[in-house]
């Protein structure tokens, strides 16, 4: 077992780990603030809160690791506090992402990890000699969850943000490798504290990469774009409603009246010589996005104007016209022909593949 860190690497490792601690705190503050600010504007991004939780739990854990390895305290006790800090953060994180259905696992992961964390705590009380093995397995599971979450995010933004996606997953993997390098197992295996210094450098670099790419995404709210959609309407160019679907509204709207009103706005714009191909309208807390095809006009009533939603609406209109090309060319007025649209939209939105 590695005791207190001594020798020429002590100051270097202490400085690096203090920098990592401060970086985690800064990143958690940044994402908590962004979430609070967007929530105040009624446009919160659940992903910003998720990453705030992750970085804050890492900061708490690192604080205890520094105390356990560099100061005259009970090392097993304080390192265990660090892992429990991560465990509590992971439980809160899991509950949030399962509640918001970022991972559709019906609270199975939250329940499992909570039971697992309690079991580790019982081992800590009853059999401290087994604590080290329990801690490592708990940490591996926690970082596996974060990796799975990062992959789930990447699947949602890959088509629009491939460079950011590659940077994000690279940063997460680099962090996990760096964390492995700081473990007692790695220090004993490579016979020296130099591997811990290398692991700390890798972890610090990974935090910069993750923070850079997450903050560079035009809007983290775009990751949860499915939850922003409230209503979809397809109409003819003359304002006849062909199909509508309610995603989140408790109260149904009259799609015929809405379609007629939107068509009336286009006619009015033509009469005053303004481009009638309006793309965005705002009404209270709702935003109406519009896209024009050869035969139809698509409308998305959404909570927030996002570039990814505009792109998705454009692709939805294209797929709608392609799917009903023969019907639209010679439509006889039968709305029942468009009933399969529900399956078409469900497949496209659930998979994100257009």
PyMOL commands that set and color helices and strands:
alter all, ss='L'
color gray80, all
select helices_A, chain A and resi 10-40+46-70+75-99+108-126+128-157+162-181+184-190+194-216+220-228+255-271+307-323+325-329+335-338+341-351
alter helices_A, ss='H'
color red, helices_A
select strands_A, chain A and resi 229-236+241-246+280-283+286-292+296-302
alter strands_A, ss='S'
color yellow, strands_A
deselect
rebuild
show_as cartoon
